[in-house]
Amino acid sequence: MTSLTIPVVDIHNENFSELWPSLLLALKTSTFIAVDTELSGLGERKNLLNQCVEERYKSICHAARTRSILSLGIACFKKLPEKGDNAYLSQIFNLTLLCMENYTIEPQSVQFLVQHGFDFNKQYSAGIPYQKGNDKDNEHHVKGIRTLFLELLRARKPLILHNGLIDLAFLYQCFYAQLPDNLGSFIADLSEMFPAGIYDTKYVSEFEIRFTASYLEYAYKKCKRENSKLIDLSRKHLSIEFCRYPASMSTFVDYRLCSLPDPDKSNSEEQHICDRFSAYGWCPNGLNCTQSHNIDLIIDEDEKIYEQKKKQHKGKRQKSVEPSNQSIKEEGSEKVLFTCMEPPCKQPRGPSSLAGTSIAHGCINEASQNELADRADCRMEEDKKESRSLTIILESAVKSKDPSGDEKTVSTTSPTEGTDLAGRVKREDSKSAEGGTHRAGFDAFMTGYIMGYASMLKKGGSSDTSPGNWLPDCHNKIYLSGKNVPLQIMKSVFSKSSRAHAQKVKLLSGSSW
């Protein structure tokens, strides 16, 4: 069984200044940047799924103004052309934050985060402080999380999110300015803030590469599985490399061992899959559920269903083909001959699934509400295969201090060096391992991985990665739960940018905006 150790740099108030140069360099040299957030709550769930998108936006604004971001995950992916067309260096950061204003925190969100290892003691003792809304005093001159967000904007790289409308609203309110009151101004602001484009991997998973399900961990593991098949066939595939950090940074870096479970063990006894979790990536019973939440078993089951349907369609097609190639009538209706196979939709074992289906006229069912309400994109559990082709390099100028107090730049190490850190990988207990590891940094990495795989899959022989040509069918399209069309991030002639954004641009106009 192969495995891959993924390093996530843990950043908090005590080491923020020390790691600032590394963060900045990673942002500036990246090809694209994936972001994920952990929130203190979302407010009234049904309002967040209002069929009127403008009303939905107002509810999201209320949530962003009254709640806060607890942690921020940033995964920078830098293209390595010397390693191949689809090779990237990934640098992953998990920032623990602390809002210095009063905000609402929901028990349901606390319970979910605690179950998945979020440390609230650490957040309140060492979280990076920030204030929401518009800049206060000379806050933009202070090295903080709001300044970091401005550096992300200055980098002018494609921004990658998963089910990202809520994330975008929270990022804007917490780190940028007061959210505009209407959706048109918000969209206009975003189109100027991210000129290289915004990409939503939930939209990519559901409407572009058409996976059976589109919640985060499912999409990530499906991409990993398909990518591993390409590796085995010696075909074009996605390759990810990571930085190898020195032992002096062991207190800053969280290593997680990601691997597939033993297939013999998985098949040794019958395991019942949780239907709700299989369809939505969310289960009301959480870790107390007696059925399996193992994503690999869920994907196995979906692939079996797909193969069965493929065989059925093939059999029907063979029976329906006549030498004359004329259409055949059966019971008064014309038979349809399928020329291609699309991924199957989730079977309605419970309520009908959102994944892989279109919901007519924007109708939103209870299951859809639960999916959004509980941020049901279940998180990372494991990885596989690519360690054999992995060459570890250190790209960022991470600085550490020697005993004399002088700063020094860490040199590049090979995969065989620094093995003292390999034994420090944290292993989760069996129940946590099945449910995945829920953390903003890991989630950001998964989001970026999906984007890298989808880009590799769709671009064919093209090497053009310029904005607008990089997965153009998904450029500036944000997934809307319960809708069969995305939210298009495009400035309208009928909408103006908000005043707060205009002031921000004016303030930054002399800073290479």
Salt bridges, closest charged atoms under 4 A:
ASP10 OD2 - LYS122 NZ 2.06
ASP10 OD1 - ARG439 NH2 3.18
GLU38 OE1 - HIS438 NE2 2.87
GLU55 OE2 - LYS58 NZ 3.62
GLU101 OE2 - LYS136 NZ 3.52
GLU106 OE1 - ARG45 NH1 2.79
GLU106 OE2 - ARG67 NH2 3.01
ASP135 OD1 - ARG146 NH2 2.73
ASP135 OD1 - LYS504 NZ 2.82
GLU139 OE1 - ARG146 NE 3.36
GLU151 OE2 - ARG154 NH1 3.01
ASP167 OD1 - ARG375 NH2 3.27
ASP181 OD1 - ARG65 NH2 3.27
GLU192 OE2 - LYS491 NZ 3.02
GLU192 OE1 - HIS501 NE2 2.72
GLU226 OE2 - LYS222 NZ 3.37
GLU226 OE2 - LYS229 NZ 3.35
ASP232 OD2 - LYS385 NZ 3.39
ASP232 OD1 - ARG388 NH2 2.96
ASP254 OD2 - ARG256 NH2 3.15
ASP254 OD1 - LYS426 NZ 3.94
ASP254 OD2 - ARG439 NH1 2.53
ASP275 OD1 - ARG349 NE 3.69
ASP296 OD2 - LYS221 NZ 3.04
ASP296 OD1 - ARG225 NH2 3.61
ASP300 OD1 - ARG225 NH1 2.48
GLU301 OE1 - ARG349 NH1 2.54
ASP302 OD2 - LYS346 NZ 2.57
GLU303 OE2 - LYS222 NZ 2.88
GLU303 OE1 - ARG225 NH1 3.38
GLU303 OE2 - LYS229 NZ 3.88
GLU330 OE1 - LYS335 NZ 3.07
GLU334 OE1 - LYS329 NZ 3.89
GLU342 OE1 - ARG210 NH2 3.38
GLU371 OE2 - LYS202 NZ 3.12
ASP377 OD1 - HIS162 NE2 3.56
GLU381 OE1 - LYS221 NZ 2.95
GLU382 OE2 - LYS221 NZ 2.99
ASP383 OD1 - LYS224 NZ 2.75
GLU386 OE2 - LYS224 NZ 3.94
GLU395 OE2 - LYS78 NZ 2.67
GLU407 OE1 - LYS399 NZ 3.86
ASP420 OD2 - ARG424 NH2 3.97
GLU428 OE2 - ARG256 NH1 3.20
ASP443 OD2 - ARG379 NE 2.51
